[in-house]
Structures are given as structure tokens and as C-alpha cells.
């Protein structure tokens, strides 16, 4: 896979509370964003790969649900993660 444990640990350390914080909404959103970017690049060259397209849609939905949860719980955390990841304009 394109993300080994070291890259994931760095990602969780940057966006989560610590390197082992894999459960917070921010760290999961960051992980999903990296995976979405990777699958999007894959689909640009393999446009008939429908199973990957389905997986991408499911990941986008998961990320959307986590972002909706974060809006309800703490709008400041939502704004911070959106700004850091550059998801919205």
C-alpha cells in the first residue's frame, strides 16, 4: 500500500493529539483526505476502474460524515482542520 506505518504515524502526529491518536476525527479526516487524493490520481489514468471509483465515493462519504459530526460538536476544530488540509476554498 502507498501508506506505510511510518507515514501514517507522521500524519496522526501532525493532525491528531499524538502519534498513536488514530481515533480522533481530525486524524481520521486527514487519513481519508490522503487516501482520496491517491485514489483520485489513480482514477485519472484508469478511468474504467469502477471498484476504485466506488471505494473513492465511499471514502468521500465517510469523510463528509466525520466533517458533519465535527461541525455539530466543535465548529472551531472543524474550521481548523478544513484550513490545514485545504479541503474548502
N, C-alpha and C positions, 0 to 999 in steps of 0.2 A: 504494500500500500504506500501511497505517497507521503503519508504522515506517520513517522515512526514515534516511539515513545518520547524521545528527547524533544522533538518539535512540539508534541502535544504538551509536554511539561512546561516548555517555554511559553506556549500560548496560555496555559492555565495560570502561570505565574504572572504574566502581563495583565490579563483581564480579570482573573479571579482574585481571591484573597491570598492564596499561596499556591505553590506548585502542585499540591495534592488536592486542591479545591476543584473537583470536577463536577460538583453538583449545583453550583450557583448558576443563576440564569445568565449572568454576564459571560461566564466561561463557556457555557453551552452555546450561546448565541455566537460567540467568537469562533468556536469549533465548526458550527454549522456554516458560518459565512465562508470560512476557508474551504470547506468541502464543496459548497455551492460554486465558488469561483473555479475550483478544479473541474467539477463536472460540466460547467458552462464551457470551459476551454475544450474539454473532450468532445462536447456535442457540436462545437463549431466545425470540427473536422470529420465527425462521424454522425451526420445528421439523421441517419436511419437507425440509430441505436435507441430503440424505443424503451428498452428496460432501463437504460440510464436516464432517459427523459422522465420516466415515471419516478425513479428514485430522486431525481432533482426536484420534481414537483412536490414530492412528499417532504423533502428536506426544507423547501421553502415554506411549506405549511407548518412544519414543526417550529421553524424559526419565527414565523408570524404569530403562532400561539404563545410562544415564550415572550415575544415583544408585547403582545396584548396583556399578558399577565403582569409584566414589568410596569406597564402604564398604570394598571389598576393599583399595584402595590406601592410603587415609588416612582413618580414621574421624573425626579432628578436623576435616578440611576438609569432610567430609560434614555433621557437626553444625553447623558454622559457616554453610554455605550454606542448610541447612534453616531455621536460626534467622533468618537475614537475610531470606529470601524468605517465610517464614511458611507453608511448604508443609504441615508436620505440626503437630499440636496439642500 
